[in-house]
Amino acid sequence: MKKLAIIAMAGVLSLVAGCQSVSTTSGGAVGVGREQSMFMLLSTRQVDQMSSQAYKEQLAEAEQKRTLNRDAATVARLNKIADRLVAQVGTFRRDAKQWKWEVNLLQKDELNAYCMPGGKIMFYSGIIKKLNLSDAEIAAIMGHEMAHALREHGRESMSRAYAVNFGLMAVGAAAGLEQDHMNLARQVADVAITLPNSRTAEAEADLIGLELMARAGYDPEAAVSLWQKMSKGGGQRPPEFLSTHPSTSTRIEGLKHNIPKVLPLYKSSANRT
Ligand SMILES: [Zn+2]
């Protein structure tokens, strides 16, 4: 028992040694500056590759079900908004301008949208139609989801999940159980992609998203109207991707508090709409 504890402890220690503090993004006008702890075994490149693979599989599945990009006008609209937002990502991280950003539309009634690590964006038709979103409101959602990718929140939560499972694996190995390391990594990745973001991550995505939309020339006030619509439009059940988010009133308060910081950026934006 004692030996087991020592081995498990060694696993945890080596894990701590394998962690590094990183700053994924620059602060911007909104000043998001938290240092993030990342597990080095999961590099940005690995996470992006896993995500890109998962995204491809989702696209292939949707294609088969004939639910992929069925509405050309909306697809064009999404791409236009994405282009304007992507043009602004250099404020937060220079390398992101070279990412292979992509946006696709899924014909599905759910109120959902996401951006996977590395810049793979998906919008569900339901959220655009049911909430009758304006371009600026779409930009608010897209900017928020892009911010999660810029801040590598996916890799951060994967690192956390990996740490927990790695600890378990150390105990398992001590108990003489065979574990397939790669299998574990895959499981963790699968979980992390669907893992809810922490409140801290949500607040950061709100602020960075707000600045991205303002710089792209979308009125940041639309972020507030979006969340107001969202809280009404959710019906009895909140939208799936919101159920773990902070309460709407907290979120709206945070956004309103930060609008003055980004308003000058919106007003001086060349492509203001
Ligand atoms: Zn979020």
Residues whose N, C-alpha, C, O or C-beta is under 5 A from the ligand:
A	BS01	ZN	E202 A205
